[in-house]
């Protein structure tokens, strides 16, 4: 009986649809592994920390406190926000911290797993989902703290508060999409991580995080067109019971993010095996 002969050759074309389908399939199949990785990282993160889970909101609280003091002492003159300024500043910095964490999540999760990536073959998308699980855990803690903060300053409960987690989901979607494009270069060059840190610090001041959009001038144009602006403003409006004025822009940003998220998944799936091979060489 003659043996079957197979000829293997390198394909010269990339099937985008097949890559995306395979990526989504691996995300679903690796959900248990992703959860295990997330639980391991969360426990390791807080096990050897005296303050433990408090670190999840120390940074946004400290940033908000600085601006609250500057505003109270008159060092910085800020326009009226329509709500108690501590609530405005803390909600803004907390939402901003979630966006920044979402941007950094893919590269941090992948970078932390470089040791096992070179030794074990598993769906790399599990690392993305692991990062999202950790984001959801930290965000849940921050949301609880923000709700307590809102009640402490007399804003009270509004039904729109029930929609606030959806706005946070939008922030995570936007940040993860951005992070997927940055991750391949960030794994190869550590400078990328430093550039992101510096860039986000600058970008915070052209986003209505700790002060409102000016009524006129170039800053008004920059802050209005900034795609992060509707995310921050919509999330804050839902917390304090305002009618979201930028909901259409917010939804448009999310709709635009979806195809870019798929493209980011494809780039991640193609590039990570190549980068791992290069790092292990």
N, C-alpha and C positions, 0 to 999 in steps of 0.2 A: 504493500500500500504506500503510495508516494506521500511524503510529508508536505504539509502546507507551507508555502513560502510567503513570508510577509516582508515587505519593503518599507522601512521607516524613513521618512525624510522631513526635513524642516519645512513647516508651512510658511509661506511668504506673506500671507494675509492674516489679519487679526479680525476675528469675528466679535464685534463689540457686543452684540446681543447674547452670544454664547457666554462671553466672559461675565457679563452682568448677571445672567441667569445662574451661572455657577457660583458667583459671589453671594448672591441672595440665598441660594441653596445651602452654602456652607455656613452662612450666618445662622440659618435656622437649625442646621444639624449640630452646630457647635455651641448652642445656647447653654447647655449644661456645663461644658468646659469653661465658657466665659463666666458663668456664675461662680464656679469654683475658684477661678483666678481672681475674680473681684473680691470674694470673701477672704481669700488668702491675703491679698494686698491691703484690704481694709483692716484686718486684724493686725497685720504687721505694722501698718501705719500708726496705729494707736496703742499697740501693746507696750512699747518702750517709751511712751510719752506720758509725763506726769499730768498734763492738762487734758490729754486724750482728745476727745471729740470737740472740745472747746476751740481747738485750732481751726476748725472748719469755718468759724465766723469771726475769729479775732481780727483778721486782715481787713474785711469790709467794715467792721465796727471801729477799728482804729482810724481808718481813712475818713469815715463819716465823722468821728469825734474831732478830728483836726479841723474839718470845715465848719462844724458846729461852733467850735471855740472861736475860729476866725470870724464867723458871722456874728456871734454874741458880743465879741469885744470890739466890733466895728472895724477890724483890720481890713476886712474885705466886705464891700458893699454889694449885696446881692438883691436882685429884684424879687418881688413878692411871688411866692410859689402857690399860694392858695390853700396850703396845708401847713401844719407845724413843720418848721424846717428840719428838726431832727428826723422826722418820719421821711421827709423828702430826701435828705442826704443818705440816710441809712438804707432806704429802699433802693436808691440808685446805685450805691456802691455794692450792695448785696447782689443785685441783678447783674451788675457789671462783672463781679467776681465769678458768677456762674458762666457768663459768656467767655471770659478769659480761660477758665478751667476747661470749658468745652473745646476751645481752640487748641489748648495744650494737651488734651487727653490722648488723642491718637499717637502723637509722637512719644509721650511719656510712657504709655502702655507698651508700645512697640520697643522702645529703647530699654525698658526694664526687663523685657523678655529676650534680649539678644542672646543670652546664655543658652536658653532652651531652643531658640530658633535655629541655631547652628547644629543642634544635636537631635532634635525630634521633629518629625514631619507631622504637622497638624494644620488645620485651617487657620490661616493668619487672620481671618476676619473675627475669630474669637477674641483677639486682642482689642479690636474696636468695640465689640459688644461689652467686653470686660470694663473698658474705660467708661462706657455709657452707664453701666450698672453702678459704678463708683460715683459718677456724676449725679445719678438719681438719688443715691444714698445721701451724699453731701447736700444736695439741693433740698431734700425733704427736711433735713435738720435746719437749714437756713430759712425755709418757708415757715416752719413752726416758730422760730425766733422772731421773724419779721411780723408775724401775726400778733405775737405777744407785745412787740414793740409798738405796733399800731394801736392796740387796745390801751397800752400804758399811757399814750399821749392823747387819748380821748377821741380818736378818729372813729372807733366803733366798728360794728359789723355791717357789711354791705353784701348783698347777694352776688355782686360781681366778684367778690373774693373767691367764690367757688370756681370761677373761670381762670383764676390766677395760675394754677398749675399748667394750663394750656399755653399760657404766655411763656412760662419757664420751659416747656417742651419746645416752643419755637426758638428760644435762646439756645438750647442745647443742639437743636437741628442746625441752626446757623453756624454755631461754633464748631461743631463736628465736621461740617462740610468744609469750612475753612481749614481745619486741622488736617484733613485728609490730603489736601493739596500741598501742605507744608511738610508733612511727615517724611517723604522720600529724601528731600534735600536736607532736612533736619537730622536724619540719621547719618548722613554722610559728612555733614559739616556742623560742628557745634556752634559756629557763629550764628546759625539760623535761629537757634533758641534764644541767644542774647539779643538778636535783632527784634524778635517777637516781643520779648520783655520790654525793651526800650520803646518799640513802636506802640504797644498797647498803652503804656504810660502816657505817651503823647496823645494817642487817639482818645483817651478818656476825657481830655480837656476840650475836645471838639464834639463831645457827645453830652447831652443834658443829664449828666449823672449827678452832679452836686449843685448845679445851677440851671436855671431855665434858659430856653432859647432867647437870645436878644431880639428886640423888636425890629431892629434894622442893622445894616452893616454886613460885612463879608462873613462874619461869624454866623450870622443868621442863615446865610445861604449854605455854608459848609455844614452846619449842624442839621439843617433841614434835609439835605440830600444824603447825609450820612446814613447808610443802611442799618446801622445799629440803633439809631435814634428811635424809629418806631417800635423796636423791640423793648427798649427801656421805658419809653413813655406809655406804651400800651400796658405793660406789666404793672407799672406804677399806678396808672389810672384804675385798673381793676382792683388793686389793693385798697385804695382809698375811696372807692365808690364813684369816681368820675366817669363820665361817658367817654370812651376811648376816641379821641379825635383823629388818631392816626391809624385806625383799624384797617383801612383799605391799603395803606402803604405797608402795614405789618403783614397782611395776608399776601400782598404782592411779593414781598421779600421771601416769604416762606415758599410760595409757588415757584419762584425763580431758584430757590435753594434745592428743590427736589431733583431736577435734572443734573445739577452740578454735584449733588450728593452721589448720584449714580455714576457720574463720570469720575468722581474722586475714588469710589470703590473700585472701579476698573483700573485706574492708575495705581492704586494701592496693591491690587492683586498682581499686576504685572511687575511692578518695581520691587516689592519687598523680597521675593526670592532672589532677584539679581543682587540686591544690596546685601542680603545675608551671605550670599556666596562670596561677594567681594570682601565683606568684613571677616569672614572665616578663612580667607586665603592667606 
